[in-house]
């Protein structure tokens, strides 16, 4: 598994859209807080591999391309351990 | 916006992996509860358009292909209004 503490030091770029706490800064970006680390890793690797087009892939793929497997595991661990917020609005 | 009540009647297939309450039945599937409706719509439309390859796209694209824009809006509204659960494990 990834190292959430190490992941905290690797999310400066991510935090711009996904927040330091994994709550998205705009509703076009997904919340990451409390999402499963396994899923977050698979999504980041899909972006890194260019398996996702459209949407934010133009932004996400270059970001993910710079990440090693260890970085991805650490970042996924960090966000998966953040507490989701819920305002009932959806 | 979508109609969450109508969405509840359209998620029998989704619930198999994402749960009736939006909490994934396995950690390879994303939790949907409390995710923003806008993001959920964009993800479903990306699967429907074939903009996502790899991962679960082989499963998700045929599912999404059967959905109208209204179905997608309703399903997104429904899951966005479910309460996320968090066990701190990540």
Backbone of each chain as ProteinMPNN parsed JSONL, in Angstrom:
{"seq_chain_A": "XXXXXXXXXXXXXXXXXXXXXXXXXXXXXXXXXXXXXXXXXXXXXXXXXXXXXXXXXXXXXXXXXXXXXXXXXXXXXXXXXXXXXXXXXX", "coords_chain_A": {"N_chain_A": [[0.834, -1.21, 0.0], [0.231, 2.354, -0.332], [1.978, 5.223, 1.048], [0.481, 7.335, 3.07], [1.356, 9.583, 4.457], [3.643, 10.336, 3.061], [2.365, 10.815, 0.714], [0.965, 13.133, 1.225], [2.826, 15.074, 0.822], [2.988, 15.221, -1.858], [0.925, 16.306, -3.237], [0.524, 18.907, -4.118], [-0.09, 19.938, -6.668], [-2.394, 18.491, -7.243], [-4.113, 19.394, -5.285], [-5.071, 21.814, -6.101], [-7.375, 21.461, -7.61], [-8.665, 19.292, -6.428], [-8.538, 19.799, -3.761], [-6.812, 20.08, -0.56], [-7.932, 18.443, 1.234], [-9.351, 16.663, -0.218], [-11.818, 17.41, -1.043], [-13.547, 18.596, -3.708], [-12.746, 21.64, -5.458], [-14.44, 22.666, -7.28], [-17.54, 21.744, -8.869], [-17.135, 20.278, -11.152], [-14.986, 18.755, -10.79], [-14.025, 15.638, -9.386], [-14.775, 14.662, -5.99], [-12.301, 13.348, -3.839], [-11.886, 12.47, -1.344], [-12.023, 9.831, 0.918], [-12.487, 8.019, -1.069], [-11.856, 4.784, -2.496], [-8.519, 3.571, -2.161], [-7.575, 1.76, -3.996], [-9.234, 2.204, -6.194], [-8.614, 4.882, -6.779], [-5.925, 4.625, -7.51], [-6.224, 3.086, -9.831], [-7.573, 4.849, -11.465], [-5.753, 6.999, -11.729], [-3.668, 5.648, -12.994], [-4.938, 4.985, -15.35], [-5.245, 7.487, -16.497], [-2.547, 8.119, -16.753], [-1.758, 6.25, -18.598], [-3.072, 7.097, -20.775], [-5.574, 6.155, -21.212], [-7.879, 7.415, -20.785], [-9.897, 9.689, -22.362], [-11.133, 12.94, -23.361], [-13.23, 15.025, -21.211], [-11.533, 15.902, -18.307], [-9.157, 14.915, -19.145], [-7.153, 16.069, -20.644], [-5.95, 17.654, -18.851], [-5.413, 15.964, -16.718], [-3.877, 13.787, -17.688], [-1.169, 14.683, -18.375], [-0.427, 15.452, -15.787], [-0.527, 13.008, -14.425], [1.326, 11.609, -15.856], [3.74, 12.353, -14.867], [4.072, 10.944, -12.604], [5.362, 8.349, -10.52], [4.815, 4.799, -9.941], [4.985, 4.511, -7.199], [4.543, 7.119, -6.287], [1.893, 7.384, -7.116], [0.653, 5.416, -5.56], [1.105, 6.483, -3.012], [-0.227, 8.983, -3.129], [-2.816, 8.127, -3.636], [-3.282, 6.689, -1.284], [-3.171, 8.765, 0.573], [-5.389, 10.524, -0.131], [-7.471, 8.692, 0.098], [-7.698, 8.384, 2.756], [-8.799, 10.678, 3.699], [-11.501, 12.552, 5.138], [-14.743, 12.296, 3.825], [-16.902, 14.989, 2.899], [-20.319, 16.048, 3.238], [-22.997, 17.67, 1.879], [-25.549, 17.104, 1.348], [-26.659, 18.196, -0.825], [-25.694, 17.222, -3.226]], "CA_chain_A": [[0.0, 0.0, 0.0], [0.942, 3.621, -0.388], [2.293, 5.9, 2.311], [-0.346, 8.547, 3.042], [2.149, 10.734, 4.925], [4.461, 10.753, 1.917], [1.436, 11.32, -0.308], [0.584, 14.507, 1.562], [3.855, 15.958, 0.281], [3.054, 15.107, -3.32], [-0.375, 16.662, -3.827], [0.341, 20.364, -4.304], [-0.809, 20.171, -7.932], [-3.745, 17.882, -7.145], [-4.96, 20.145, -4.348], [-5.665, 22.983, -6.772], [-8.751, 21.13, -8.032], [-9.274, 18.287, -5.551], [-8.429, 20.247, -2.374], [-5.876, 19.357, 0.309], [-8.73, 17.468, 1.991], [-10.052, 15.758, -1.129], [-13.142, 17.934, -1.407], [-13.257, 19.335, -4.938], [-12.953, 23.094, -5.382], [-15.559, 22.993, -8.187], [-18.271, 20.475, -8.987], [-16.73, 19.502, -12.329], [-13.885, 17.868, -10.364], [-14.52, 14.685, -8.395], [-14.246, 14.585, -4.631], [-11.446, 12.161, -3.715], [-11.851, 12.079, 0.073], [-12.717, 8.595, 1.269], [-12.618, 7.086, -2.204], [-10.937, 3.67, -2.184], [-7.159, 3.765, -2.696], [-7.444, 0.904, -5.186], [-9.869, 2.877, -7.335], [-7.838, 6.086, -7.119], [-4.733, 4.187, -8.255], [-6.588, 2.64, -11.195], [-7.932, 6.034, -12.267], [-4.508, 7.721, -12.06], [-2.908, 4.862, -13.988], [-5.654, 5.09, -16.635], [-4.862, 8.792, -17.075], [-1.127, 8.064, -17.128], [-1.629, 5.39, -19.795], [-3.814, 7.691, -21.886], [-6.794, 5.363, -21.41], [-9.049, 8.279, -20.609], [-9.877, 10.869, -23.244], [-12.252, 13.836, -23.051], [-13.318, 15.507, -19.832], [-10.342, 16.599, -17.807], [-7.951, 14.117, -19.422], [-6.08, 16.937, -21.159], [-5.284, 18.193, -17.662], [-5.002, 14.897, -15.812], [-2.852, 12.869, -18.232], [0.196, 15.183, -18.144], [-0.133, 15.389, -14.35], [-0.277, 11.608, -14.031], [2.519, 11.109, -16.566], [4.937, 12.689, -14.078], [4.044, 10.202, -11.337], [5.809, 6.953, -10.495], [3.842, 3.916, -9.275], [5.037, 4.779, -5.754], [3.842, 8.388, -6.09], [0.457, 7.122, -7.291], [0.181, 4.676, -4.379], [1.122, 7.393, -1.857], [-1.29, 9.976, -3.307], [-4.101, 7.408, -3.471], [-3.436, 6.385, 0.155], [-3.472, 10.019, 1.282], [-6.765, 10.981, -0.345], [-8.459, 7.697, 0.553], [-7.837, 8.483, 4.221], [-9.425, 11.953, 4.087], [-12.914, 12.345, 5.466], [-15.647, 12.936, 2.872], [-17.9, 15.925, 3.44], [-21.548, 15.829, 2.493], [-23.942, 18.731, 2.22], [-26.893, 16.665, 1.02], [-27.109, 18.82, -2.07], [-25.382, 16.32, -4.331]], "C_chain_A": [[0.862, 1.249, 0.0], [1.143, 4.202, 0.995], [1.578, 7.248, 2.302], [0.446, 9.784, 3.464], [3.024, 11.265, 3.787], [3.567, 11.374, 0.845], [1.065, 12.772, -0.06], [1.573, 15.504, 0.954], [3.878, 15.99, -1.237], [1.796, 15.642, -3.995], [-0.563, 18.156, -4.074], [-0.427, 20.637, -5.6], [-2.244, 19.658, -7.832], [-4.693, 18.791, -6.363], [-5.637, 21.336, -5.017], [-7.116, 22.706, -7.16], [-9.437, 20.215, -7.012], [-9.198, 18.669, -4.083], [-7.377, 19.47, -1.608], [-6.621, 18.228, 1.015], [-9.543, 16.557, 1.08], [-11.47, 16.178, -1.454], [-12.925, 18.897, -2.568], [-13.584, 20.818, -4.798], [-14.037, 23.546, -6.361], [-16.253, 21.688, -8.533], [-17.961, 19.713, -10.285], [-15.56, 18.577, -11.983], [-14.438, 16.894, -9.338], [-13.932, 14.928, -7.003], [-13.42, 13.306, -4.554], [-11.456, 11.623, -2.293], [-12.658, 10.805, 0.28], [-12.974, 7.649, 0.11], [-11.615, 5.948, -1.968], [-9.592, 3.9, -2.879], [-6.986, 2.947, -3.98], [-8.042, 1.605, -6.406], [-9.062, 4.102, -7.764], [-6.592, 5.707, -7.91], [-5.112, 3.811, -9.683], [-6.931, 3.84, -12.074], [-6.672, 6.791, -12.681], [-3.71, 6.97, -13.119], [-3.599, 4.9, -15.347], [-5.302, 6.424, -17.309], [-3.425, 8.734, -17.567], [-0.944, 7.283, -18.431], [-2.366, 5.978, -20.995], [-5.095, 6.926, -22.19], [-8.051, 6.188, -21.201], [-8.886, 9.499, -21.503], [-11.005, 11.793, -22.79], [-12.216, 14.262, -21.595], [-12.038, 16.218, -19.45], [-9.047, 15.875, -18.192], [-6.805, 14.988, -19.931], [-5.289, 17.522, -19.988], [-4.666, 17.054, -16.854], [-3.856, 14.05, -16.384], [-1.437, 13.408, -18.052], [0.568, 15.152, -16.656], [0.266, 13.966, -13.962], [1.012, 11.086, -14.673], [3.783, 11.334, -15.737], [5.047, 11.83, -12.824], [4.567, 8.775, -11.505], [4.698, 6.113, -9.852], [3.804, 4.213, -7.783], [4.306, 6.092, -5.44], [2.324, 8.153, -6.117], [-0.098, 6.402, -6.064], [0.106, 5.605, -3.164], [-0.023, 8.404, -1.934], [-2.667, 9.335, -3.092], [-4.347, 7.1, -1.995], [-3.851, 7.648, 0.9], [-4.947, 10.41, 1.114], [-7.798, 9.979, 0.167], [-8.673, 7.803, 2.055], [-8.411, 9.834, 4.661], [-10.914, 11.725, 4.291], [-13.81, 13.036, 4.443], [-16.547, 13.932, 3.586], [-19.165, 15.74, 2.624], [-22.553, 16.883, 2.867], [-25.359, 18.349, 1.794], [-27.409, 17.252, -0.277], [-26.885, 17.885, -3.239], [-24.923, 17.09, -5.549]], "O_chain_A": [[2.057, 1.206, 0.292], [0.561, 3.742, 1.978], [2.002, 8.184, 1.623], [0.256, 10.875, 2.928], [3.132, 12.473, 3.577], [3.953, 12.323, 0.164], [0.875, 13.547, -0.997], [1.208, 16.63, 0.616], [4.687, 16.698, -1.837], [1.615, 15.454, -5.198], [-1.694, 18.619, -4.225], [-1.322, 21.482, -5.619], [-3.184, 20.313, -8.283], [-5.867, 18.949, -6.696], [-6.669, 21.811, -4.543], [-7.977, 23.58, -7.058], [-10.635, 20.343, -6.76], [-9.729, 17.952, -3.235], [-7.073, 18.329, -1.955], [-6.038, 17.197, 1.352], [-10.344, 15.758, 1.565], [-12.234, 15.423, -2.055], [-12.21, 19.891, -2.435], [-14.542, 21.207, -4.13], [-14.503, 24.683, -6.285], [-15.627, 20.629, -8.498], [-18.476, 18.614, -10.489], [-15.186, 17.719, -12.783], [-15.245, 17.287, -8.496], [-12.78, 15.333, -6.85], [-13.796, 12.29, -5.139], [-11.087, 10.474, -2.051], [-13.816, 10.711, -0.126], [-13.601, 6.603, 0.279], [-10.611, 6.158, -1.288], [-9.533, 4.357, -4.021], [-6.334, 3.388, -4.927], [-7.46, 1.61, -7.491], [-8.852, 4.333, -8.955], [-6.237, 6.387, -8.873], [-4.415, 4.169, -10.632], [-6.626, 3.857, -13.266], [-6.532, 7.18, -13.841], [-3.145, 7.577, -14.029], [-2.934, 4.854, -16.382], [-5.089, 6.485, -18.52], [-3.108, 9.227, -18.65], [-0.091, 7.613, -19.254], [-2.299, 5.435, -22.097], [-5.642, 7.031, -23.288], [-9.161, 5.704, -21.419], [-7.902, 10.234, -21.425], [-11.763, 11.426, -21.893], [-11.303, 13.912, -20.847], [-11.528, 17.047, -20.205], [-7.979, 16.166, -17.652], [-5.635, 14.694, -19.687], [-4.108, 17.842, -20.122], [-3.54, 17.163, -16.368], [-2.962, 13.641, -15.643], [-0.564, 12.659, -17.611], [1.711, 14.869, -16.298], [1.259, 13.749, -13.268], [1.699, 10.234, -14.109], [4.768, 10.609, -15.877], [6.003, 11.967, -12.061], [4.263, 8.09, -12.482], [3.752, 6.661, -9.286], [2.741, 4.176, -7.163], [3.555, 6.179, -4.469], [1.583, 8.65, -5.269], [-1.182, 6.73, -5.582], [-0.839, 5.528, -2.379], [-0.707, 8.655, -0.942], [-3.552, 9.913, -2.46], [-5.469, 7.23, -1.506], [-4.751, 7.623, 1.739], [-5.66, 10.603, 2.099], [-8.875, 10.37, 0.616], [-9.701, 7.367, 2.573], [-8.502, 10.108, 5.858], [-11.509, 10.826, 3.697], [-13.661, 14.236, 4.21], [-16.909, 13.732, 4.746], [-19.111, 15.329, 1.465], [-22.932, 16.997, 4.033], [-26.271, 19.173, 1.87], [-28.465, 16.859, -0.772], [-27.731, 17.749, -4.123], [-24.616, 16.489, -6.579]]}, "seq_chain_B": "XXXXXXXXXXXXXXXXXXXXXXXXXXXXXXXXXXXXXXXXXXXXXXXXXXXXXXXXXXXXXXXXXXXXXXXXXXXXXXXXXXXXXXXXXX", "coords_chain_B": {"N_chain_B": [[-31.519, 20.046, -13.603], [-31.135, 16.577, -12.575], [-33.611, 14.066, -11.644], [-33.692, 12.752, -8.635], [-35.388, 10.914, -7.385], [-36.578, 9.61, -9.546], [-34.241, 8.583, -10.519], [-33.593, 6.651, -8.665], [-35.078, 4.496, -9.452], [-33.716, 3.584, -11.584], [-31.329, 2.351, -11.201], [-30.748, -0.364, -10.885], [-28.896, -2.023, -12.223], [-26.541, -0.59, -11.793], [-26.307, -0.725, -9.05], [-25.285, -3.188, -8.438], [-22.496, -3.073, -8.42], [-21.904, -0.54, -7.403], [-23.564, -0.263, -5.261], [-26.795, 0.231, -3.672], [-26.747, 2.397, -2.133], [-24.615, 3.825, -2.968], [-22.183, 3.1, -2.002], [-19.369, 1.373, -2.76], [-19.319, -2.11, -3.672], [-16.986, -3.459, -3.832], [-13.469, -2.759, -3.607], [-12.389, -2.048, -6.023], [-14.231, -0.715, -7.397], [-15.529, 2.583, -7.755], [-16.726, 4.568, -4.988], [-19.851, 6.215, -5.092], [-21.513, 7.74, -3.632], [-22.43, 10.938, -2.546], [-20.771, 12.12, -4.368], [-20.208, 14.746, -6.759], [-23.016, 15.683, -8.718], [-22.61, 16.79, -11.196], [-20.042, 15.873, -11.833], [-20.484, 13.098, -11.868], [-22.259, 12.88, -14.026], [-20.567, 13.714, -16.093], [-18.692, 11.681, -16.092], [-20.241, 9.396, -16.71], [-21.112, 10.124, -19.245], [-18.691, 10.196, -20.554], [-17.999, 7.498, -20.545], [-20.139, 6.573, -22.072], [-19.597, 7.769, -24.489], [-17.376, 6.448, -25.2], [-14.984, 7.449, -24.404], [-13.425, 6.586, -22.402], [-11.08, 4.147, -21.842], [-9.806, 0.863, -21.004], [-9.467, -0.289, -17.549], [-12.585, -0.443, -16.006], [-13.982, 0.02, -18.26], [-14.88, -1.696, -20.211], [-17.002, -2.811, -19.041], [-18.496, -0.635, -18.186], [-19.034, 1.031, -20.429], [-20.934, -0.284, -22.212], [-23.083, -0.341, -20.419], [-23.552, 2.386, -20.001], [-24.158, 3.139, -22.551], [-26.767, 2.492, -22.92], [-28.179, 4.446, -21.755], [-30.171, 7.412, -21.61], [-29.742, 11.005, -21.885], [-31.368, 12.056, -19.925], [-31.778, 9.88, -18.219], [-29.15, 9.648, -17.306], [-28.817, 12.09, -15.979], [-30.712, 11.759, -13.941], [-29.79, 9.465, -12.565], [-27.297, 10.381, -11.749], [-28.11, 12.454, -10.089], [-29.416, 11.011, -8.106], [-27.358, 9.348, -6.899], [-25.615, 11.348, -6.083], [-26.891, 12.426, -3.974], [-26.717, 10.614, -1.974], [-25.476, 9.508, 1.203], [-22.052, 9.678, 1.934], [-19.997, 7.019, 3.218], [-17.474, 6.405, 5.711], [-14.627, 4.743, 6.61], [-12.179, 5.386, 7.454], [-10.166, 3.787, 6.709], [-9.511, 3.959, 4.05]], "CA_chain_B": [[-30.927, 18.938, -12.82], [-31.809, 15.281, -12.658], [-34.635, 13.739, -10.642], [-33.106, 11.662, -7.837], [-36.418, 9.899, -7.141], [-36.647, 8.802, -10.772], [-32.951, 7.902, -10.634], [-33.595, 5.474, -7.796], [-35.691, 3.399, -10.198], [-32.925, 3.268, -12.79], [-29.961, 1.948, -10.802], [-30.617, -1.789, -10.503], [-27.612, -2.542, -12.737], [-25.435, 0.139, -11.14], [-26.206, -1.097, -7.63], [-24.527, -4.439, -8.282], [-21.107, -2.737, -8.081], [-21.82, 0.731, -6.681], [-24.472, -0.295, -4.11], [-27.997, 1.081, -3.731], [-26.443, 3.626, -1.375], [-23.439, 4.495, -3.534], [-20.939, 2.621, -1.39], [-18.98, 0.287, -3.663], [-19.325, -3.454, -3.08], [-15.586, -3.928, -3.825], [-12.694, -1.513, -3.657], [-12.003, -1.692, -7.391], [-15.284, 0.152, -7.94], [-15.588, 3.827, -6.979], [-17.915, 4.99, -4.255], [-20.524, 7.311, -5.808], [-22.302, 8.517, -2.67], [-21.942, 12.275, -2.249], [-19.942, 12.686, -5.441], [-21.031, 15.797, -7.361], [-23.853, 15.211, -9.84], [-21.973, 17.245, -12.44], [-18.949, 14.963, -12.167], [-21.034, 11.781, -12.227], [-22.778, 12.977, -15.395], [-19.462, 13.778, -17.072], [-18.054, 10.356, -16.174], [-21.14, 8.494, -17.444], [-21.121, 10.511, -20.665], [-17.393, 9.794, -21.117], [-18.12, 6.055, -20.834], [-21.097, 6.388, -23.177], [-18.963, 8.231, -25.739], [-16.188, 5.634, -25.459], [-13.794, 8.258, -24.097], [-12.648, 5.92, -21.36], [-10.71, 2.759, -22.196], [-9.146, 0.212, -19.869], [-10.219, -0.352, -16.294], [-13.913, -1.082, -16.084], [-14.738, 0.588, -19.389], [-15.544, -2.774, -20.968], [-18.272, -3.049, -18.332], [-19.258, 0.603, -18.026], [-19.488, 1.646, -21.687], [-22.242, -0.832, -22.651], [-24.126, 0.098, -19.483], [-23.863, 3.805, -20.235], [-24.698, 3.298, -23.907], [-28.216, 2.279, -22.878], [-28.806, 5.522, -20.977], [-30.43, 8.709, -22.242], [-29.237, 12.132, -21.086], [-32.253, 12.211, -18.761], [-31.422, 8.794, -17.296], [-27.852, 9.974, -16.716], [-29.04, 13.18, -15.015], [-31.461, 11.22, -12.79], [-28.908, 8.556, -11.816], [-26.277, 11.226, -11.119], [-28.756, 13.173, -8.974], [-29.683, 10.05, -7.023], [-26.145, 8.973, -6.154], [-24.971, 12.519, -5.459], [-27.614, 12.765, -2.739], [-26.532, 9.566, -0.947], [-24.479, 9.921, 2.2], [-20.834, 8.867, 1.896], [-19.569, 6.365, 4.472], [-16.026, 6.522, 5.754], [-14.126, 3.922, 7.714], [-10.842, 5.819, 7.824], [-9.144, 2.866, 6.184], [-9.071, 4.458, 2.736]], "C_chain_B": [[-31.769, 17.678, -12.948], [-32.802, 15.097, -11.52], [-34.161, 12.503, -9.872], [-34.115, 10.542, -7.6], [-36.546, 8.978, -8.365], [-35.368, 7.984, -10.917], [-32.926, 6.625, -9.817], [-34.159, 4.26, -8.532], [-34.864, 2.941, -11.38], [-31.567, 2.665, -12.45], [-29.806, 0.473, -10.461], [-29.281, -2.346, -11.005], [-26.447, -1.889, -12.003], [-25.177, -0.408, -9.734], [-25.382, -2.358, -7.421], [-23.094, -4.137, -7.859], [-21.037, -1.515, -7.176], [-22.745, 0.786, -5.476], [-25.7, 0.564, -4.337], [-27.68, 2.433, -3.097], [-25.165, 4.316, -1.872], [-22.133, 4.137, -2.866], [-20.556, 1.345, -2.133], [-18.925, -1.055, -2.93], [-17.925, -4.067, -3.099], [-14.707, -2.708, -4.088], [-12.157, -1.181, -5.059], [-13.068, -0.814, -8.055], [-15.329, 1.429, -7.125], [-16.882, 3.941, -6.158], [-18.527, 6.154, -5.023], [-21.264, 8.229, -4.848], [-21.635, 9.865, -2.415], [-21.007, 12.861, -3.289], [-20.798, 13.741, -6.148], [-21.774, 15.252, -8.58], [-23.209, 15.601, -11.168], [-20.862, 16.283, -12.834], [-19.49, 13.602, -12.601], [-21.58, 11.797, -13.651], [-21.628, 12.959, -16.395], [-18.789, 12.41, -17.221], [-18.928, 9.397, -16.983], [-21.135, 8.821, -18.935], [-19.795, 10.146, -21.331], [-17.422, 8.297, -21.441], [-19.021, 5.838, -22.035], [-20.446, 6.738, -24.517], [-17.728, 7.39, -26.084], [-14.903, 6.397, -25.2], [-12.958, 7.659, -22.992], [-12.386, 4.482, -21.796], [-10.114, 2.116, -20.955], [-10.025, 0.227, -18.634], [-11.552, -1.04, -16.513], [-14.688, -0.628, -17.315], [-15.467, -0.499, -20.176], [-16.905, -3.079, -20.341], [-19.138, -1.786, -18.392], [-19.796, 1.145, -19.36], [-20.804, 1.047, -22.191], [-23.379, -0.408, -21.717], [-24.55, 1.537, -19.811], [-24.514, 4.01, -21.602], [-26.217, 3.199, -23.916], [-28.94, 3.454, -22.217], [-29.016, 6.789, -21.797], [-29.81, 9.794, -21.365], [-30.068, 12.286, -19.813], [-31.956, 11.114, -17.733], [-30.141, 9.158, -16.543], [-28.021, 11.064, -15.667], [-29.738, 12.65, -13.762], [-30.558, 10.331, -11.919], [-27.841, 9.361, -11.064], [-26.875, 11.961, -9.916], [-28.958, 12.223, -7.799], [-28.41, 9.769, -6.218], [-25.491, 10.174, -5.468], [-25.649, 12.874, -4.139], [-27.52, 11.655, -1.682], [-25.399, 9.985, -0.022], [-23.239, 9.047, 2.119], [-20.588, 8.201, 3.245], [-18.057, 6.433, 4.481], [-15.496, 5.715, 6.914], [-12.694, 4.294, 8.071], [-9.751, 4.937, 7.277], [-8.574, 3.395, 4.89], [-8.908, 3.333, 1.744]], "O_chain_B": [[-32.927, 17.704, -13.362], [-32.828, 15.87, -10.562], [-34.214, 11.378, -10.368], [-33.755, 9.365, -7.608], [-36.612, 7.755, -8.243], [-35.397, 6.842, -11.376], [-32.316, 5.634, -10.217], [-33.76, 3.127, -8.263], [-35.253, 2.021, -12.099], [-30.737, 2.488, -13.341], [-28.831, 0.093, -9.812], [-28.606, -3.071, -10.273], [-25.482, -2.559, -11.635], [-24.038, -0.54, -9.285], [-24.839, -2.57, -6.337], [-22.528, -4.855, -7.035], [-20.199, -1.46, -6.276], [-22.728, 1.769, -4.735], [-25.656, 1.521, -5.109], [-28.25, 3.462, -3.459], [-24.696, 5.277, -1.262], [-21.103, 4.765, -3.11], [-21.302, 0.366, -2.141], [-18.548, -1.138, -1.761], [-17.695, -5.088, -2.452], [-15.144, -1.741, -4.713], [-11.535, -0.136, -5.248], [-12.845, -0.246, -9.124], [-15.181, 1.373, -5.904], [-17.952, 3.487, -6.562], [-17.799, 6.995, -5.551], [-21.606, 9.359, -5.198], [-20.444, 9.937, -2.11], [-20.504, 13.971, -3.12], [-22.024, 13.627, -6.131], [-21.233, 14.47, -9.361], [-23.255, 14.845, -12.138], [-20.734, 15.912, -14.001], [-19.018, 13.022, -13.579], [-21.389, 10.839, -14.401], [-21.696, 12.277, -17.418], [-18.371, 12.025, -18.313], [-18.426, 8.67, -17.84], [-21.151, 7.926, -19.78], [-19.76, 9.825, -22.519], [-16.927, 7.876, -22.487], [-18.719, 5.029, -22.912], [-20.704, 6.099, -25.536], [-17.108, 7.59, -27.129], [-13.847, 6.034, -25.719], [-11.885, 8.174, -22.677], [-13.305, 3.712, -22.077], [-9.94, 2.793, -19.941], [-11.165, 0.69, -18.662], [-11.622, -2.099, -17.137], [-15.894, -0.855, -17.417], [-16.536, -0.259, -20.738], [-17.829, -3.54, -21.011], [-20.346, -1.856, -18.619], [-20.911, 1.666, -19.402], [-21.707, 1.796, -22.564], [-24.497, -0.149, -22.165], [-25.738, 1.853, -19.887], [-25.313, 4.927, -21.792], [-26.88, 3.746, -24.798], [-30.168, 3.46, -22.13], [-28.153, 7.188, -22.578], [-29.401, 9.527, -20.234], [-29.534, 12.608, -18.751], [-31.889, 11.379, -16.532], [-30.049, 9.003, -15.325], [-27.438, 10.98, -14.586], [-29.396, 13.044, -12.647], [-30.567, 10.437, -10.693], [-27.521, 9.072, -9.911], [-26.242, 12.079, -8.867], [-28.707, 12.578, -6.647], [-28.393, 9.934, -4.998], [-24.887, 10.035, -4.405], [-25.058, 13.54, -3.289], [-28.156, 11.736, -0.631], [-24.489, 10.716, -0.414], [-23.333, 7.823, 2.221], [-20.931, 8.754, 4.29], [-17.418, 6.509, 3.431], [-15.859, 5.956, 8.065], [-12.057, 3.621, 8.881], [-8.567, 5.266, 7.354], [-7.373, 3.318, 4.631], [-8.545, 3.572, 0.592]]}, "name": "protein", "num_of_chains": 2, "seq": "XXXXXXXXXXXXXXXXXXXXXXXXXXXXXXXXXXXXXXXXXXXXXXXXXXXXXXXXXXXXXXXXXXXXXXXXXXXXXXXXXXXXXXXXXXXXXXXXXXXXXXXXXXXXXXXXXXXXXXXXXXXXXXXXXXXXXXXXXXXXXXXXXXXXXXXXXXXXXXXXXXXXXXXXXXXXXXXXXXXX"}
